[in-house]
């Protein structure tokens, strides 16, 4: 006979065991899902923070994921960690989490979790990979290229030089300039200007399009250029004529000239009657002005522009011009020298020669000075004129002094003999010293090294 009491006890034990098993398994599954989600969320945040550097997952995160897949059982310490569910989690949220992860993976071990959370791994995870650095540099390259200044190739060909005006400090020039570039917004035929010109004119302009979008811009300039003539050694002087060009719109940060030296020169047909062309060069570089021209973007009180400078070196053919200019001056000196050979007692004749010499020297000074610009420096012309007036004055002083001594109330024979002796020495020393001074100054002007 079946013992119903014993059977009821067995069934009750089975029922209780089943209930207890389900109550334990549900929190366990939820703890696994929660822990896996926390780890995946941390991995997702870490990966997203480095996604702009690299598309690959850091190596140590991969190792931690592999360690998670190997551990299928949970220790008691892991269970305690997983039971720390964030506050505010309810049953609805738990069901959503379970639906999000249809196949939950076991949580990582404590060692793997500590390794993944260590500061070293965080640094390595956020560090960019070589691939990402290359990508950043590649993206930055176009921006750097766009901000680099334009560098057109510029050249000059001089076709005419004329109108040298020493008095008004100027000369005239005609030349072609060209600019080779590939910039669509750059128009040098319109924006290039001659900054040291009194006036200039763009006679002709042309722009030709070559292969590979290369533009060949050409401008023919004719202008009256300001020049500070260096007349210190005139008429044996050497001049460096300068034509300075700049762009009226772009500063040095936006435009820098590259010089076309092989093709820049002076036309061989240019002939100057009084000059020898001994040099030509074209230079490019920056120049600074102590003003911003009111530019609100500049704060240091200066502005810098690219400059293109044409240098033409001339040497004057001065021998013939020298004698043409100073013939009257030397005639004045000769007249004053002849006076020393006239007897001292013939005062009127000596003074007449001195007067003629003075007029001749003064007339020469006015003619020469009318050709030259005013200057504060002592020139060769000033030295020659000054020494000529000095020697004429010495001859006049000797003549007047002798007349005073002779006509004195008490005739002093000693002083009379002294004056005659001075006159005899003057006949030799006077022209010799004048010749030596002239030779020294003229040689210095001819051999002056610029």
C-alpha positions in Angstrom: 0.0 0.0 0.0 1.4 3.3 -1.1 2.4 5.6 1.7 0.7 8.9 0.6 2.3 10.8 3.4 5.8 9.9 2.2 4.8 10.7 -1.4 3.5 14.1 -0.5 6.8 14.9 1.3 8.9 13.9 -1.7 6.7 16.0 -4.1 7.0 19.0 -1.7 10.8 18.7 -1.6 10.9 18.6 -5.4 8.7 21.6 -5.7 10.7 23.6 -3.2 14.0 22.6 -4.9 12.6 23.8 -8.3 11.5 27.2 -6.9 14.8 27.8 -5.2 16.7 26.9 -8.4 14.7 29.4 -10.5 15.1 32.1 -7.9 18.9 31.7 -7.9 19.3 31.4 -11.7 17.3 34.5 -12.6 19.6 37.0 -10.6 22.6 35.2 -11.9 21.6 35.6 -15.6 20.7 39.3 -15.0 24.0 39.9 -13.3 25.9 38.4 -16.2 23.9 40.5 -18.7 24.4 43.7 -16.7 28.2 43.1 -16.4 28.6 42.3 -20.0 26.6 45.4 -21.0 28.8 47.6 -18.7 31.9 46.2 -20.3 30.6 46.6 -23.8 29.5 50.2 -23.0 33.0 51.0 -21.7 34.6 49.4 -24.7 32.2 51.3 -27.0 33.1 54.7 -25.3 36.8 53.9 -25.5 36.5 52.9 -29.1 34.4 55.9 -30.1 36.9 58.3 -28.3 39.6 57.0 -30.6 37.6 56.4 -33.7 38.9 59.7 -35.3 42.4 58.3 -34.9 42.0 54.7 -36.0 39.3 52.3 -37.0 41.0 49.3 -35.2 40.3 48.2 -31.6 43.2 48.5 -29.2 45.1 45.2 -28.7 44.6 44.9 -25.0 40.8 45.3 -25.3 40.8 42.4 -27.7 42.8 40.3 -25.2 40.3 41.2 -22.5 37.4 40.1 -24.8 39.1 36.8 -25.5 39.6 36.3 -21.8 35.8 36.9 -21.3 34.9 34.1 -23.8 37.2 31.6 -22.0 35.7 32.1 -18.6 32.4 30.3 -18.4 32.0 30.0 -14.7 31.7 32.8 -12.2 33.5 32.9 -8.9 31.9 34.1 -5.7 33.9 37.3 -5.9 32.7 37.9 -9.4 29.1 37.2 -8.3 29.4 39.8 -5.6 30.7 42.3 -8.1 28.0 41.6 -10.6 25.2 42.0 -8.0 26.0 45.8 -7.8 23.3 46.8 -10.2 23.0 50.6 -10.7 20.3 52.3 -8.7 16.9 52.9 -10.4 17.0 49.6 -12.5 13.5 48.0 -12.5 12.0 44.9 -14.1 11.1 46.7 -17.4 14.7 47.8 -17.8 15.9 44.3 -17.1 13.8 42.9 -19.8 15.0 45.5 -22.2 18.6 44.6 -21.4 18.0 41.0 -21.9 16.4 41.7 -25.3 19.4 43.8 -26.3 21.8 40.9 -25.6 20.2 37.8 -27.0 23.3 35.7 -26.4 25.0 37.0 -23.3 28.7 36.3 -22.9 30.3 35.6 -19.6 31.7 38.4 -17.7 35.5 38.9 -17.6 37.6 37.8 -14.8 38.7 40.2 -12.1 42.2 40.2 -13.4 41.0 41.0 -16.9 38.7 43.8 -15.6 41.6 45.4 -13.7 43.9 45.1 -16.6 41.3 46.8 -18.9 40.7 49.6 -16.4 44.3 50.3 -15.6 45.7 53.8 -16.5 48.3 52.3 -18.9 45.6 50.7 -21.0 43.6 54.0 -21.1 46.7 55.8 -22.4 47.3 53.2 -25.0 43.7 53.1 -26.1 43.5 56.8 -26.6 46.9 57.1 -28.4 46.7 57.5 -32.2 48.0 54.7 -34.4 50.5 55.4 -37.2 47.6 55.0 -39.7 45.6 57.8 -38.0 48.6 60.1 -37.8 49.1 59.7 -41.5 45.5 60.5 -42.1 45.7 63.7 -40.0 48.8 64.8 -41.9 47.2 64.1 -45.2 44.2 66.1 -44.3 46.3 69.0 -43.0 48.4 69.1 -46.2 45.8 70.8 -48.4 45.2 73.4 -45.7 48.9 74.2 -45.6 49.1 74.4 -49.3 46.2 76.8 -49.5 47.8 79.1 -46.9 51.2 79.2 -48.7 52.1 82.4 -50.5 51.9 82.7 -54.3 55.2 82.5 -56.0 55.1 83.7 -59.6 58.2 83.7 -61.8 59.0 87.3 -62.8 61.4 88.7 -65.3 62.3 92.1 -67.0 63.7 93.1 -70.4 64.8 96.7 -70.8 64.3 98.2 -74.3 65.1 101.9 -73.8 66.9 104.2 -71.4 66.9 108.0 -72.0 66.1 111.4 -70.4 68.8 111.4 -67.8 68.0 114.6 -65.8 70.5 115.2 -63.0 69.0 118.5 -62.0 65.5 117.0 -61.5 66.7 113.7 -60.2 65.1 111.4 -62.7 65.5 109.2 -65.8 63.1 107.5 -68.3 62.9 103.8 -69.1 60.8 101.5 -71.2 60.8 97.8 -70.4 58.7 94.6 -70.6 57.9 92.5 -67.5 56.4 89.1 -67.4 54.9 86.9 -64.7 54.5 83.1 -65.1 52.0 81.5 -62.7 49.0 79.2 -62.4 46.8 81.2 -60.0 43.3 82.0 -61.2 42.9 85.1 -59.0 46.3 86.6 -59.6 46.4 89.4 -62.2 49.8 91.0 -62.2 49.1 92.9 -65.4 46.7 94.9 -63.4 48.1 95.0 -59.8 51.8 95.5 -60.4 53.0 99.0 -59.8 56.3 100.9 -60.0 56.7 102.4 -56.5 59.7 104.8 -57.2 58.3 106.4 -60.4 57.2 110.0 -60.8 54.8 108.7 -63.4 54.4 105.5 -65.5 52.1 104.0 -68.1 51.1 100.4 -68.9 51.4 100.7 -72.7 50.5 97.1 -73.5 49.2 94.0 -71.5 48.7 90.4 -72.6 47.9 87.1 -70.9 48.6 83.8 -72.7 47.4 80.5 -71.4 49.9 77.7 -71.7 49.8 74.0 -71.0 48.9 72.7 -67.5 47.0 75.9 -66.7 50.2 78.0 -66.8 49.5 81.7 -67.3 52.0 84.0 -69.0 51.2 87.6 -68.2 53.1 90.4 -69.9 53.2 94.1 -69.3 55.0 96.9 -71.2 55.9 99.8 -68.8 57.1 103.3 -69.7 57.9 105.6 -66.8 59.8 108.5 -65.4 61.7 107.1 -62.5 63.0 109.0 -59.5 66.8 108.6 -58.9 69.1 110.2 -56.4 72.2 110.9 -58.6 75.5 110.4 -56.8 77.6 113.2 -58.1 80.4 113.0 -55.5 82.8 112.0 -58.3 81.2 113.7 -61.2 82.0 113.5 -64.1 83.8 110.2 -63.4 80.8 108.9 -61.5 79.0 105.5 -61.5 75.3 105.2 -61.1 73.0 102.3 -60.2 69.6 103.0 -61.7 66.8 101.2 -59.8 63.3 100.3 -60.9 61.2 99.0 -58.0 58.0 97.0 -58.5 55.5 95.8 -56.0 52.0 94.3 -56.0 49.4 96.8 -54.9 47.1 94.2 -53.3 49.1 91.3 -51.9 51.6 91.6 -49.1 54.6 89.3 -48.5 52.5 86.6 -46.8 50.4 86.3 -49.9 53.0 86.9 -52.7 56.7 86.3 -53.1 58.5 86.8 -56.4 60.7 84.2 -58.0 63.3 85.8 -60.3 63.7 84.7 -63.9 67.4 85.6 -64.0 68.4 83.8 -67.2 65.9 85.7 -69.4 66.2 89.1 -67.7 68.6 91.6 -69.4 69.0 94.8 -71.4 68.4 94.9 -75.1 71.7 94.9 -76.9 70.4 97.7 -79.1 70.3 100.1 -76.2 73.2 102.6 -76.7 73.9 105.5 -74.3 76.2 108.2 -75.8 77.8 109.3 -72.5 77.6 106.1 -70.5 78.9 102.5 -70.5 76.4 99.8 -69.3 78.6 97.6 -67.0 76.0 95.6 -65.1 72.4 94.4 -64.8 70.6 92.3 -62.3 67.1 91.5 -61.1 66.5 90.9 -57.4 63.5 89.8 -55.4 62.8 90.0 -51.7 60.7 91.5 -48.8 60.6 95.1 -47.8 59.0 96.4 -44.6 57.2 99.7 -44.1 56.8 101.2 -40.6 53.0 101.5 -41.1 50.1 99.1 -41.4 48.4 101.4 -43.9 45.4 101.2 -41.6 45.0 97.4 -41.9 43.0 96.3 -38.8 44.5 92.8 -39.0 48.1 94.1 -38.3 49.0 95.1 -34.8 52.8 95.4 -34.7 52.8 98.8 -36.6 54.6 97.3 -39.7 53.7 95.8 -43.0 55.8 93.7 -45.4 55.5 93.4 -49.1 57.3 91.4 -51.8 59.5 93.6 -54.0 61.1 93.1 -57.4 64.1 95.4 -58.1 65.8 96.1 -61.4 69.4 97.3 -61.0 71.2 98.9 -64.0 74.8 99.9 -63.4 76.2 102.7 -65.6 79.7 104.2 -65.8 80.0 107.7 -67.3 82.4 108.4 -70.1 83.8 111.4 -68.2 87.1 112.3 -69.9 85.6 114.4 -72.8 82.9 115.9 -70.5 85.5 116.8 -67.9 87.5 119.0 -70.3 84.4 120.5 -71.8 83.1 121.5 -68.4 86.4 122.7 -66.8 88.2 124.5 -69.7 87.0 127.9 -68.5 88.1 127.0 -64.9 91.6 126.1 -66.0 91.8 129.2 -68.2 91.1 131.2 -65.1 93.9 129.5 -63.2 96.4 130.1 -66.1 95.6 133.8 -66.1 96.2 134.0 -62.4 99.5 132.1 -62.9 100.7 134.4 -65.7 100.4 137.3 -63.2 103.4 136.0 -61.3 105.6 136.7 -64.3 104.5 140.3 -64.4 106.8 142.6 -62.4 105.5 143.4 -58.9 105.5 147.1 -59.5 103.1 146.7 -62.4 100.2 146.4 -60.1 97.4 147.3 -62.6 98.4 144.6 -65.1 98.5 141.9 -62.4 95.2 143.0 -61.0 93.6 143.0 -64.4 94.7 139.4 -65.0 93.3 138.5 -61.5 90.0 140.1 -62.4 89.7 138.2 -65.7 90.5 135.0 -63.9 87.9 135.6 -61.3 85.2 136.3 -63.9 86.2 133.2 -65.8 86.0 131.0 -62.7 82.7 132.4 -61.6 81.1 131.9 -65.0 82.3 128.3 -65.0 80.8 127.7 -61.6 77.4 128.9 -62.7 77.4 126.7 -65.8 78.5 123.6 -64.0 76.2 124.1 -61.0 73.2 124.5 -63.3 73.8 121.0 -64.6 74.0 119.3 -61.2 71.5 118.9 -58.4 72.1 120.6 -55.1 73.9 118.4 -52.6 75.3 118.7 -49.1 78.4 116.6 -49.8 81.7 117.9 -51.0 82.1 116.8 -54.6 85.0 116.7 -57.0 83.6 119.8 -58.8 83.5 121.7 -55.5 87.1 120.8 -54.8 88.4 121.9 -58.2 86.4 125.2 -58.1 87.5 125.9 -54.5 91.2 125.4 -55.1 91.0 127.6 -58.2 89.4 130.5 -56.4 92.0 130.0 -53.6 95.0 130.3 -55.9 93.6 133.3 -57.6 93.0 134.9 -54.2 96.7 134.2 -53.2 98.0 135.9 -56.3 95.8 139.0 -55.6 97.0 139.1 -52.0 100.6 139.0 -53.0 100.1 141.9 -55.5 98.2 144.1 -53.1 100.6 143.5 -50.3 103.6 144.5 -52.5 101.9 147.7 -53.6 101.2 148.6 -50.0 104.8 148.0 -48.9 106.2 150.0 -51.8 103.9 153.0 -51.4 104.4 153.1 -47.6 105.6 156.4 -46.2 108.7 154.8 -44.9 110.1 152.4 -47.5 111.1 149.1 -45.8 113.7 147.5 -48.0 113.5 144.3 -46.0 109.8 143.8 -46.6 110.2 144.7 -50.2 112.8 142.0 -50.8 110.7 139.5 -48.9 107.7 140.2 -51.2 109.9 139.8 -54.3 111.2 136.5 -53.0 107.7 135.2 -52.3 106.7 136.1 -55.9 109.7 134.2 -57.3 108.7 131.1 -55.3 105.1 131.6 -56.5 106.1 131.3 -60.1 107.1 127.6 -59.5 105.1 126.5 -56.4 101.8 128.0 -57.5 101.2 126.0 -60.7 102.9 122.9 -59.4 100.8 122.6 -56.2 97.7 123.3 -58.2 98.5 120.5 -60.7 99.3 118.0 -57.9 96.0 118.7 -56.1 94.0 118.3 -59.3 95.8 115.1 -60.2 95.2 113.6 -56.7 91.5 114.4 -56.6 90.8 113.3 -60.2 92.7 110.0 -59.8 90.7 109.3 -56.6 87.4 109.9 -58.5 88.4 107.7 -61.4 89.6 104.8 -59.2 86.8 105.0 -56.6 85.4 101.6 -55.9 81.7 101.5 -55.6 
